[in-house]
Protein backbone atom coordinates (compact mmCIF):
# COMPACT_ATOMS: atom_id res chain seq x y z
CA UNK A 1 0.00 0.00 0.00
CA UNK A 2 1.36 3.38 -0.92
CA UNK A 3 0.18 6.96 -0.43
CA UNK A 4 0.52 8.85 -3.71
CA UNK A 5 1.29 12.56 -4.14
CA UNK A 6 -1.45 15.05 -3.29
CA UNK A 7 -3.99 16.04 -5.95
CA UNK A 8 -5.19 19.31 -4.45
CA UNK A 9 -7.73 17.76 -2.11
CA UNK A 10 -7.84 17.08 1.61
CA UNK A 11 -7.73 13.37 0.67
CA UNK A 12 -4.67 11.58 -0.64
CA UNK A 13 -4.83 8.99 -3.39
CA UNK A 14 -3.82 5.50 -2.28
CA UNK A 15 -2.32 2.76 -4.41
CA UNK A 16 -2.92 -0.79 -3.27
CA UNK A 17 -2.02 -4.05 -4.97
CA UNK A 18 -4.20 -7.05 -4.30
CA UNK A 19 -3.54 -10.65 -5.14
CA UNK A 20 -6.38 -13.10 -5.75
CA UNK A 21 -5.15 -16.61 -4.99
CA UNK A 22 -8.14 -18.97 -4.99
CA UNK A 23 -5.99 -22.06 -4.50
CA UNK A 24 -4.97 -20.82 -1.05
CA UNK A 25 -7.01 -22.04 1.92
CA UNK A 26 -9.18 -19.52 3.70
CA UNK A 27 -7.47 -18.11 6.78
CA UNK A 28 -10.76 -17.46 8.52
CA UNK A 29 -12.70 -20.56 9.56
CA UNK A 30 -16.33 -20.87 8.56
CA UNK A 31 -18.52 -20.60 11.65
CA UNK A 32 -22.25 -20.85 12.28
CA UNK A 33 -24.12 -18.16 14.20
CA UNK A 34 -25.22 -18.91 17.74
CA UNK A 35 -28.79 -20.19 18.23
CA UNK A 36 -30.21 -16.78 19.24
CA UNK A 37 -28.73 -15.02 16.21
CA UNK A 38 -29.91 -17.75 13.86
CA UNK A 39 -33.43 -17.63 15.32
CA UNK A 40 -33.56 -13.84 14.97
CA UNK A 41 -32.37 -14.06 11.36
CA UNK A 42 -35.02 -16.68 10.58
CA UNK A 43 -37.74 -14.38 12.01
CA UNK A 44 -36.51 -11.41 9.96
CA UNK A 45 -36.40 -13.51 6.78
CA UNK A 46 -39.89 -14.90 7.42
CA UNK A 47 -41.24 -11.39 8.07
CA UNK A 48 -39.70 -10.25 4.80
CA UNK A 49 -41.46 -13.02 2.92
CA UNK A 50 -44.76 -12.22 4.68
CA UNK A 51 -44.43 -8.47 3.97
CA UNK A 52 -43.59 -9.17 0.33
CA UNK A 53 -46.59 -11.51 -0.04
CA UNK A 54 -48.85 -8.82 1.53
CA UNK A 55 -47.49 -6.19 -0.86
CA UNK A 56 -48.10 -8.38 -3.89
CA UNK A 57 -51.67 -9.20 -2.84
CA UNK A 58 -52.49 -5.52 -2.22
CA UNK A 59 -52.98 -5.79 1.55
Buried (B, 14 or more C-beta within 10 A) or exposed (E): EEEEEEEEEEEEEEEEEEEEEEEEEEEEEEEEEEEEEEEEEEEEEEEEEEEEEEEEEEE
